[in-house]
Amino acid sequence: MKKKILLIGSLNMDLVIEMKRMPLVGETVAGESLAYIPGGKGANQAYAAARLGGAVTMLGCVGSDQMGDALLESLKESGAEISQIRRSADTPTGMAMIYVNQEGNNSIVVLSGANACCDISYLQEKDTLFAEADYVMLQMEIPREAVFYAARRAKELGKTVILNPAPAPSPKDLPADLWAQIDYLTPNETELAALCGEESLCGQEQVLKGAAKLLAKGVGNVLVTLGEKGALLINRQGEAFFPARAVAAADTTAAGDCFHGAFVVSLAEGKERADAIAFANLASSIAVTRKGAQSSIPAREEVQELVREAACTPLFGSIKIPSVPEWKC
């Protein structure tokens, strides 16, 4: 029987605008295309986990509008359980404006909309789902108090808690007891800096020191996603680096969400952490070669093919930090 994944988070309709380059402050540039694509960090991660074979139930909120209909239909097609998602009668579905340049890099503006209705009282109504789950995955695009409640309740019930701290809050905005509720904290470099109260963390040494600060607060594991470089796992036993597969990126919008969905699915299947991270790296390496959010998520067999090809390479099995060339800013 598959272990169950409860994914709590945002659902947004992504309005993706492609352009040759990002505008500077006060500048107007010409866009090349506009597409409406189902997204939101919570929905993207639920979609990825379900499409990659996980037993996923999602909690979140959409409006009673056409965009909400489209988001639910997309999630349903992935195989995720959507019957417990709340529909707001008077608040529109959340939206994200995503600007993508010709290198595939993006900037995002989010309007929370109905995501604000994913509150503590709603989660309390779904307590049976917390009890039934094995893994609870969260992000920061729903009300923070709801995230804090969900992490505490899940840990109270003995579940594995994964928090993707995006968008990253200031450490002063996080309750002191939250850190110890988190089994896996999964920031990128920018988010890690914010959680440490720094403007940036420049290079490998500072990233390791930043992660060590969070471990000292009680976090179980810090898994830092490093974009095209790969991922770095830091815990009380040491550190390990997992290189990414080199590809030509077309759109990085859902790369992190795909990574998270693949990671939790592998854990739920009983895989070792090293193999779960390697699997997640491979899945996201496919996602970045495609445009859009959920539309970029690969099927399980596509990733498995890469797994078979990579099984005897350094993509699988951790590489200790001293053997990896240090990266710079």
Sequence and secondary structure as in RCSB ss.txt:
>XXXX:A:sequence
MKKKILLIGSLNMDLVIEMKRMPLVGETVAGESLAYIPGGKGANQAYAAARLGGAVTMLGCVGSDQMGDALLESL
KESGAEISQIRRSADTPTGMAMIYVNQEGNNSIVVLSGANACCDISYLQEKDTLFAEADYVMLQMEIPREAVFYA
ARRAKELGKTVILNPAPAPSPKDLPADLWAQIDYLTPNETELAALCGEESLCGQEQVLKGAAKLLAKGVGNVLVT
LGEKGALLINRQGEAFFPARAVAAADTTAAGDCFHGAFVVSLAEGKERADAIAFANLASSIAVTRKGAQSSIPAR
EEVQELVREAACTPLFGSIKIPSVPEWKC
>XXXX:A:secstr
   EEEEE   EEEEEEEESS   TT    EEEEEEEEE HHHHHHHHHHHTT EEEEE EEESSHHHHHHHHHH
HHHT B TT EEESSS  EEEEEEE TTS EEEEEE GGGGG  HHHHHHTHHHHHH SEEEE SSS HHHHHHH
HHHHHHTT EEEE   S   GGGS TTTGGG SEE  BHHHHHHHTT S   SHHHHHHHHHHHHHHT SEEEEE
 GGGEEEEEETTEEEEEE      S  TTHHHHHHHHHHHHHHTT  HHHHHHHHHHHHHHHTTSSSSGGG   H
HHHHHHHHHHTTSTTSS EEGGGS     
